[in-house]
């Protein structure tokens, strides 16, 4: 089916159908949705080269990944985000340009993409405090959306983020309500904005209950299973070990579980674990019977929404910076339970006289 036939099928002019498919802002959202759904139903595929020439767009979105964070490409969180964004791009007829470059050449990569005109906008991954990429992209003038936020940046910019601070306040409060007072935080790299906010949430909850944070119970590193195992093992060897762990990813939580079980302890009975799991497609948390109690958000859905925000900015450049804050839910799993009673208290309860 060609454009003329699709327009006749819908009872619309070819101009209206073309503008709806090309994202022109003067077409109503209702008409755009009707046209896109009809095109998908009949298998209509526009000529992308002609579409690009007609709109002056490259019909592609850029993702620039610094080499120092190339592990992101095999990280299940990154994979799910890209999968979600890719779904949105595909539906709108956009391609994805993924470029992995040395850290010192990130600015050059952005400038070259702008000069070549081979992308219409960017998604920015892994923002840090005072992230220099944001003022650079604002200067270049192409639309962009940041997955996350960058504390300290004064330049207005568009972003989509999960409420990491509130999620970790909630997770820590949950453990405190179970009676835990020695709660360990195994965080991600704390030059990353999400990890800064998660630590703030953890500290806020402790201080709200009058508990002084113990530096021996706080770690920050790249989020791997090995890090989770080694940090948990070291903390469980402390004279006053933690009774609960708060992990920044399910990979870390898996390492904590291994350390617990290696010592002959039971997760959820002797030691509790709460994790942030991102509702990952390829690293599930047990479905209807979750293994871990977790603060949950869908990173695939975040990818879909961030991509949709960016495409709207491309279609309507004058709409200005937009932002969206997603909330994480708390799901209960088998990894948490009441804090174990101190051994001294248990001993007193078995030796005390009736009525004492």
N, C-alpha and C positions, 0 to 999 in steps of 0.2 A: 504494500500500500504506500502510495506517495503522499506528499503534503496536500495536494489538491483533493485526493480521495478522502483523506482524514478530515479535512475541513468540511467536505460535503457530508460525511458521516455524522459530524457533530452539529451541522447546521450553522457553522461559523465561517467567517471570511478566512482566507489563507493568511492574511496579515495578522489577524488575531491569534490564530493557532501558532504561527511562527513566533510571534512575540511571547506567547505563553510558554512555549518550549524553550525559548532563549532567555527567560527570566527577566523580561522587561518589567520595571516597577509599575507602569501604568495599567497593567493587566490585573484584574482583581484576583485575590487568592482563591476564591471559589472557582472562577473560570480556569485559572492555572491548574488547579487540582483536577478539575474535570478533564482538561485536555491531556494532562500527564497520564491519568488513569486510563483514558481511552487509547492513547498511544501505546501504553504498555499492554493493554488487553488485545490489541490487534497486531502487536509485534512491529509497530512502526519505529524505524531507526533513521533519524535525520542524518544527512551528509555532514559529518563533523567538520570537514575542511571548509565546506561552504558556510556552515554555521559560524565558524570562527571568523571567516572573512566578513560575514554580514554583521557580526557583533563587535568585531575588533578584539575578541578575547582569544586567549590561548586554549581555553577549555581544559586547564590543568591546575592542580594545587601542589605547591612545593612543601616538602618536609626536609629540613636540613638537620642532620644528626652529627654532632661533634664526635670525633674518633674516641675521645676519652669516655664517652657514654655509649659506645657501639654495642656494649652488652645489652642495651635496651632492645636491639633488634631481635634478640632471642628471649627477651623477658616476656613471660605470658601476659603481663599487663600491657606492654607496648603492642604486642600482637593483637590483643583484643581491641584496643583502641583503634588501631589501624584497620581492623576488620570492620568495626562499626562505621568509621569515617568512609571507608571504601564503599560500603553499601549506599551511603548517601550520595557520594560522588557518582557512582554508577547510574543511579536513578536519574540524576540530573545531567548525564552525558559528559561528566568530567573525568579526566585521568589524574593519576597521582605521580608526582616526580619525587623520588626519594634519593637524597644525596648525602653520602657519608664523607666528611671532610676532616682534615686535621683541625684541632681547636683554633689554632692561630689563623686559619683561613675561613672561619665561619662568616665573618663580615664580607669577605671577598665573594664567597658563594652566594650570599644574598644579593649583593650588588650585581653580580654577573647574571643571575636569573632575571633580575629586574631589567638589565640592559638588553638581554636577548629576547625578552618578552615571551618566554616560554612557560610562564605561570601567571595566574591571575591573583594569587594570594598565597598566604602561608599559614600553616599550623605550627606553633612553637611548643616544643616538648621540654619537660624537666626544668621549669624556671627556678632560678636561684635568687637569693636576696640581691637587690640592686642589679638585676640582670641587664647587661649592656645591649642585648639583642633587641629589647623593646624600644628604646629611643632610636636605635638604628633603623628598625622597620618603620617607625613613625616618620622618620626623615625620608625614607625611600618612597613612601606614599602609597604602597600597595596594601590592600586590606589584609589583616591578620587576626588570628584568634589564638590566645595562649591557653594551653591545657594546664591549668593551675594559676597561681598568682605569684607575683614577685614583690615581696615587701621592700619598701624603700624606694621603689620607682615612682617618680612624680608625674611622668608622662601619662596622659589618659590612654587607655588601651582596652581592647575587648578580651574577655576571658571567660572560661568555664571551669569551675572547680567544685570539689566536694568539700563540705565543711569539716575539715580535718580536726580542727580544734575542738568543736563540739562533739565529734565522734569519740575523741579520746577522753574528754571529760566524762562522757556517758559510760564508756568502757571501764574507766578507773573507778567511777562511782559504783558501778555494778559490782566490782570486786570488793570495794570497801563495804558495801551493803551485805556481802557474804561473810564479812568479818576479817578479811585480809588486811593486814597492815604493812607487811613486807612485800611490796609489789615492785617487780623489776620491769623496766622499760628497755626493750631491744628495738631501737629505732633505726631508720634509714640514715643515709649520709646527711648530716645536719647543716651542710651548705645548701641543701635543697629546701625550697620553701615549704613543701608539704611536711617535711620532717620537723622543721622549726615549729610549725603550728601544732603538730601532734605532741611534741614535748611540752608546749605551752598548755595544752589541754590536760595532760597528765599531771603537771605541776599544779595547775589551778585546782584540780580535784583533790589532790593530797592536802594542799594548803587550806582548802575549804573545810577539811576535817581536822585541822590542827596537827597534821603530820609533817615533820621536817623531811624533805627529800634526802635520800642517802646516795651520794655520788657513786658508791660501790654497786648500786643497783641500776645504773643507767649506762647504756652503751649505744654507740652510733657507728654504723659501718654499711658497706654495700649489702643489700638484702639477699642473702643466700642461705641455703640449708646449713652449710658448714659453719657460717657465722652464728646462726641460731644455736647449733649444737655446742660449739666451743664456749660461747658466752654463757649459756645456761649451765654447762658443766662447771665452769669456774665459779659462778655465783652459788651453785649448790654446795660448793666446798667451803663457803664462807662460814665463820663461826655462828653467825646468825643469818641463815640463808633465806631467800624469798619463799613465800608460800604460794605466790602467783606470778605469772609473767604476762606482760602486755606486749605483743609482737606487731611490728609494722607491716608484715606481709605473711601470707600463708607459707611461703618458703621458709621464713625464719621460724614460724610455729612448728613446722615439720622437724626442724633441727632441735627445737626445744623438746618436742615429744620424744625424739630419739635419746636425748640426754637423760630425760626422766626415766624412760623404760630401761635404759642400760643400768641404772642404779637399782633396779628392782622396785621402783615406785610406780604408782598408778596415776595417770593423768586424769584429772577430774575428781580424784579422791584425796591423794596425798599432795598433789600440786595442781593448781588451776592454771589454765592458759586461755587468754582472749587474743584474737588476731584481727587484723584488718584484711579481708579476703578479696575485695573487688569483684566478687561474683564471676570468677574466671571460667571461660568456656572449657578450657583444656586442663584445668587443675581444680576440679570440683571439691566441694566441702561436704560431700555425703548426701546431697539432694534433700529428700524429705526427712532424713535422719542425720543432721549435720554432725560431723566429728567435732569441729571447733565452734565454741561460742565466738561470734564475730560481729564486728561493725561492717555492714555490707553495703556496697554500692556497685552498680554495673558499669565497668569501664567501657564495655562495648557500647552501651547506651550513651555514655559520655562522648565517645567518638562520633556517634550519629549526630548528637546535638551540636557538638562543636563544629562539625562539617556543615550542618544546616545553617548555623549562625554565620559562618564565613561566606557561604553562598549567598545569603541574604545581604551581607555587606557588599559583596561584589555586584549584586544586582542593583543595590541602592547605596552607592558610596556616601551619600549625604546623611545617612541615618545615624552616623556618629558611633562612638564606642558603646558596646553593649556588654552586659555581664550576666552570668547565671550561676547561682550557688545551689548545688545539690546537697541534700541531706542523706546521711547514711543511716540505715536501719540497724537495729541490734537483734541478731537472731541467736537463739539459745541452742547450744550443742552439748556434747558429752564431755567437754573438756573443762568444765567448771563445777565447783561445789563449795560448800562452806569451808572456811579456813579450819585446818586441823587444830585440835586443842593442844596447847603447850604440854609437853611431856610432864612437867612438874605438876601442872594442874590435874592431869589425868591420874598421876600417882597419888595426889592428896585425896582425890575423890574415891579411890579404892581402899584407902587406909583410914579414912575418917570414921569416927564412931557415929552410930545412929543419933540423930538429933543435933549433931555438932554444927 
